[in-house]
Amino acid sequence: MTEQWRKGYNLVCPRGSELSDTICASGEERDKGLKVGKETRERILSGVRVLDITDVVTGPLCTRYLADCGCEVIAIERPSGKAARELPYTHNGLSVEYITNHCGKKSIAIDLKAKGARELVLELAKVCDVVVENFRPGVMTRFGLDYDSLKKANPSIIMCSITGYGQKGPYAKEMALDVIIQACRGIAYMMGESGERPRFVSFAVTDILGALNAFGAICASLYRRSVTGEGEYIDIALADCAVAVLGNQVETHIFSGGKEEFRYMAGSFSGAVAPAGAFKGRDGYVAMFLITDEEWKRLAECMGRPELAVEPRFKTVGGRVKHREELAGILDTWLQGFEQVKDAVALLQDHGLVARPILSLAQALDEEQQIKDREMLVNIEHPTLGTMTCVNTPLCFSNSRAGLEEPPPVAVGEHSEHILREILSLDSGEIKKLRESGVVFGPNG
């Protein structure tokens, strides 16, 4: 992260607070009625306690959202630490993936295979509202920590399991990673141009979908419990999330009897409308997405070529999609008439058309004032790394608050002593016994 960013984010302060307004103006709507001096709004899920038995990406991201909303998240780590601690990219020996998804959590190191571990986890479940896990189906049962067992310990517990394929079906017990789910649910096939080698989305899209659906289901279950007093078991499958997000494509296949294949984007261009996609200028690319014939007419006028609006090949959406490569050539040629793509974008926007320059991630972070004004990056103090800039939550509320406010645990089991003593009210002798028996690890208090 550049020093330019650090200078813009020199405090950790809740969104909408007076301090936040002085550093990173949030925008009129977000701040309306919130400039009350000292921050008094509660975090929106304050008072909810979560037991996090997850690792890698999708589970930790789900519980990171819960932590951002004010949940007290107790993350169980194996004695050697979560696998997420070893994922690339690393900064000063710490995994950025781990930092990203574990901010605001407490770490307790428990060997779940050790004698006495089951009883300890059940004691934790008694004082928690939610348990989140992402083992393969059957693993929690082998540990004696399945939903029925947890429910006996805490009848109102909400348990969420996040797996590749869910708790039933022929693939249920198979291992699954994001790339595999992209492959087996049609995403990779649809990413490239027809006839090309399949391509993958360049970030863990199905892991993220799983995390967000789990987060939403947990929030819904917390609301239902507040009404009925009943707990809930939630079964989230990444493969299901992938099917759900492809709703339009799936329904097109079904209603056409398999004769039509709808590709929202196919490589650099849309498979649904045109012109829509990436178009080449002198110093970069422009993203443009036109849907209606009226927008196409305005684009033709914007380019100084109104005759294109009535050209038979381009007059309809279907015609423009069929001849999208030819259209792309026309637009590329037009864009070469501008020294900078931003000038072309300004003209397009003046004509009421949706367009933006295509930026690299570095350009987006360094140039996009919108990111700064929305406070999507925030500085937090880390015990070993010092001040570090992290991605904030996108969740914004008017009467409550959410956001990143604390760093991730540094040591494996960093909070073991605190959790055992302060949350479970164990005495020194009981804690010593758990350590000596190989159930609990981590620094001594």
N, C-alpha and C positions, 0 to 999 in steps of 0.2 A: 504494500500500500504506500502510495506516495506521501511525501511530507505535506503536499498540497491538501490532501484529504485530512491528515492529522490536524492541521491548523483549523480546519472547518468543524472538527468534532473534538473539542478539548474538554468536554464534561460528559459524565454519565448523568442524564436527567430524564425523567419520565416525559413522554410525549404529551404536549398540551400544557405542561407546567410553565410557570413564569420563567424559570431558568431555561427550559427548552426553547421558549420563544426568543430569548435573547441570543441564543447560539444558532439555532436552525429554525427559522420561521416555518411554521407548520401549514399555513394557509388559513384563510378566513373561516371556512366551514369547520375545520378541525378544532380551531381555537375558540370558536364562539362560546362565550360564557365560561371559559375555563381559566382565564387569567385571574387567578384568585390569590396570587402570592405563593405561599407555601403549598406544595402539593398535598391535597387532602383526599383525592380519589383513591378508593381501594382498587387493587388489582382484581380483575373480573372473576377469577376463580379462587380468590384468596380463601383459605380455610380448607381446601380440598387437598388431601394427601394421596400421593401416587407411589406405588411400588413398581419400579421399572426393572424388569428382568429381560432386557432386550440388548441387542448388539448390532453392529455394523451400521446400516443406514435407516431403513424404514421405521423400525421401532424407536430408536433414539430420536429421530426427527419428530415422530408423534409426541413423545414425552417432552421434547424441547418446546413444542408449541404449548403444551400444558404448563411447563415451567414459566414460559413467557407470560402466561395468563395468571400467574400467581400461585399455581399449585406447588406444594412442597413435594419435590420428586426425590425419592430415595432410590438410587440406582445400585442394584446388586452387580458387583463385578466378580469374576473368578479371581483366585489369588494372584494369577499372573497378569491380570488386567483384561479389560475388554479388547477384542480383536480390533475394534475401531481405533484404539491407540496406536496401532501399527500401520494403518492405511496411509498411502501417500496423499498429498504432498506433506513433508514434515518441515517444521520450522523450529530451529533450536531444539531438535529432538522430540517435539510434540507434533502429532498428526493434526493437520488442519481439519480433516474430517471429524476427528474427535472433538476438537475445539468448537467447531460449528454446531454440532448436535448435542453437546453436553453442558452448555452454559446454564448456570442457575441450578444445578443438581447437586445432591449430596451422594457421596460414594461410600458404600459398605462392601467389603470383600468377604464373600462367603463361598466355601467349597460346597456346592450343592450336593455332591456325592458323599460327603462326610456324614458319619452317624451323628445325629442331632441337628443337622442342617434343616431338615424338613420342619422340625418343631420350631426352630427359630424363625423360619420364613412364615409359618402359620401365625406366630405371635406378631410378626410385623403386619401380616394381612389383617389381623384383628383391629389394628389402629389405623388402617388405610381405607380409603374410599374406592380406590381403583387399583387394579393390577394389570400391567401390560406385559405381554411376552411374545417373542417371535421365534420360538423353537419349532421344529417340525412336529406335526401331530404325533402324539404319543409320548413325547419326551417329558412333558409336565406330569403326565400320569405316572411314568416310571419314577419320577421324583416324589410322587405322592402329593403333588401340588396342582392337580387338575381342578376344574371349577367346582365339582361336587365337594372336594376336600376343603377348598377355600370357603365355600358357602357354609359348611358346617362350622368353621371357625368364625365366620362373619356373614350372617344371613343377608346383609344388605350390600355385600361386595359387588362391584362391577368388574368383570374380567374381560379383557380384550386380547384375543389371539390374532396375530398377523402372520400369515404364512403365504407361500407361493400359490398354492392351489386350493386352500381351504381345508376344512376338517373332514370332508367326505369326497368321494369320487375316485376314479382309477389312478389319478396322479397325486392324491393327497399327501402321500409320504415321500414323494420325490423332493430332492433339493431343488431350489430355484433361486436364480439371481435375476436382476433386472434385465440383463441382455437376453436371457432365456425366455422371460415372459414377453419381451418385445418380439422375439422370434416366433413364439408359438401362438401369439394372438394377432398376427397380421401387421403389427406396427412396422417391423423392419422391412417387410415386403412392400409396404406402401410408401416408405420414405424416399426411395429412389425413383428414377424414371423407369417406365415399363421396359422390361428386357435387360435392365442393368443388374449388377450384383446388388443384393439387398443392403440397405444401410441402417444404422442404428441411430436413434436420438443420442446426442453426444453427452447427455447427462442422465442420471438414473431416474428416468421419468416414471416408471411404474413403482419404484420404491417411494417416490414422492407422492404419487397418487394414493398408494396404500396408507402412507402416514397421514395424509389429509383426511381420507375417508375414516380412518380409525379415530382421529381427533374429533371429527364431527359426530361419529357414533357415540363416543364417550360423553361428549357434551349433551347429546340427546338423552342418553341413559341417565346422566346426573339429573337432568330436568325431570324425567319420568320418576326417578326415585324420590325426588322432592315432593311429588304428588302422591305416589302410591306407597313409598317406603320399601319397595322391592328392588333387589339387585338385578343384575343382567349379565348374560354371557354374550359376547360379541365375537363373531367369526368373520374376519376380514381376509380376503384372498387377493393377492396382487393380480392374478389372472382375471378375476371378476372385475377389478377396477379398470383393467385394460379394456375389457369388453364394454363396460359402461361408458368409458370416455370415447369409444368409437361408435357411439349410438347412431349417428347419421349414416356412417358408412355401413354399419350392420343392417340398419333398416332398409337402405337402398338395395343391398344384396337380397334381403328377404322379399321386399315388395316387387322387385324386378324378376323374381324367380332365378336369381343368380346370373342374369344376363347383363346387368350393369355393375360397373365398379366405380364407386365414388371416391375420388382422391382429393381431399381438401387442398393439399399441397403435394405436388409430384416433382421432387428435386427442387429446382429454382422457381418453378411456376405452379400456380393453382391448377388443379384438375377440374375445378368447378366453374370458375369464372375467368374472364380475361378482359384487359390485361391485369394480371395480378401476380406479383412476384418480385424478383430482383432484376434491376435494369442498370446497365453499366454507363457511368459518366466518366469524365476525365480523371477525377481524383477519388473515385470510389463508386459505390453503388447506391441506388435509390430503391426503397421498398414502396410499392404502390399496390393498392387493392381496390379495384373498381367492380361494383356489383351490378348496377343498373344501366340500361341503355341511356338514360339521361346523363349519368356520370361519364359514359363514353363520349357522348356529344360534347360535354364540357371539356373533356381532355382534347378532343380533336380541335376545338376552338382555341384551347390553351396553346397547342402546338402550332397554331396558324394554318391548320389543314382541315377546315370544316368539312371538306368533301369526304374525308374518311368515315364520318358519322353515317353516311348513306351508302358507302361502298358495300355492295352485296355480300362480300366475304365477311365483313365486320359488323353488319347492321344488327345482328342478334347475338345474344350471349353464346348460344351454341356455335355460331359461326366464328366468333372470336376465340373460343376455346379450341376449335378445330384448327385455326390458323394462328395459334398463339406464338409459335416460333417466328413467323413472319412479322407479327405485331411487335415482338421483342426486338427484332432488328430495326423496325421503324422507330421505336422508343429509344433504343441505344443511340441511333444516329442523331435523334433530336437532342439527347442529353449531351452529346459531344459539343454542342453549341454553347455550353456554359463552362466558364472557367472552373467553377466549383459546384458540386451537386447541391449544396445548401441553397444556392440561388435558384436552381430548378425547383427544389422543394418549396421554397417560398412562393414561387409563381403558381405551382400546383395547388397549394393551400389557399392562395388568393382566389382560385377558381372553385373552392369548396370541395377539393379532392383530398382523399386520405393518403398521405405520403410522408415518409421520414427518411433521412439518410441511414444507411446500414452501418452500424458502428461495431468495432471490435469491443470486447469486454473492457479493455483498458480505456478506450475512448469514451465508452458509456460512463465509466466511473469518474473519469477526470473532467468530462465536458457536460454531463447532464445535470443541470441545476435542479431538475425535478427530483432526482434521487436525493439530493441534499435537502431540498425543501420538505420532502416526505420523511426525512430522518431514517432512511433505510440503512444507514451505516452509523454505528455508535461506538465510542471509545469506552473500554472498560479496563480496569487495572488488574493485571495478572500477577500473582506472587513471584513468578520467575521470569516472565517475559516483559514485565512492566506494562506500559500502556499499549493496548492492541485494539485494532479496529475490527469490529465484527458486524455481520449482517443482522439487522434488527428484524423483529416480527412485522409482517404487513398488516396485522390486525390493529384497527384504530377504533376507539370507542369514545363517546361523548361524556358519559357519566362515570365510567370506570377507566382503568388503564391497563395496558399490557405492553410488554417490551423486555428487551434484554437488560438486566441490571446487575448480574453477577457472573464471574468467570466460571469455567469448568473446574472440577476437582483436579488438583495437580497429582497427588499421590494416589495409588490404588488403595482403596479403603481409607481415604483421608478422614472421613467422618464416622468411621466404625465406632469409635469410642463414644462420640457424641450421641449417635443414634441408639446405642445400647443403653447408655446411662440416662439420657434425657428423654428419649421417646419411649423406650421399653422399661425404664426405671429399674434396670438391673444394677446390682451392687458390684463392688470391685471383685469379690470372690466369684460371683457368677460370670463376670466378664473374663476373668483369668482362666476359669475352667473352659470356656468356649475357645479361647485362644490356644490353650494347651492341648485341647482335643482336636485341633486342626479344623475347626468349623469357621472361625472368624480370623481375618488377617487385617493388617493395616497398622499405622503408627499408633503407639500408646498415647493416651490422653495426657 
